[in-house]
Amino acid sequence: MLLMHSPLELRVEFVKAFQEFNNAYEALDDYNDDMETFKALTEQVKRLEEYLGVYHIVKGSLLGEKGMEMTQSRITR
């Protein structure tokens, strides 16, 4: 997985962008019951579903890094 080994800033931006896209989709889904009839939206939902696993892995790597930083800072004190 290429994104796992990307710089921290890139992974943070990916997580933020995914969350924004997912939140927008959920808001639209709540508002519009006919979303499934739009082909472009259906394709975007498929893309969202494909990236869901990547999102969780990248987010976990960020949380893991944060935890390691906190542990290292405690050890060096």
Buried (B, 14 or more C-beta within 10 A) or exposed (E): EEBEEBEEEEBBEBBEEBEEBBEEBEEEEEEEEEBEEEEEBEEBBEEBEEBEEBBEBBBEBBEEEEEEEEEEEEEEE
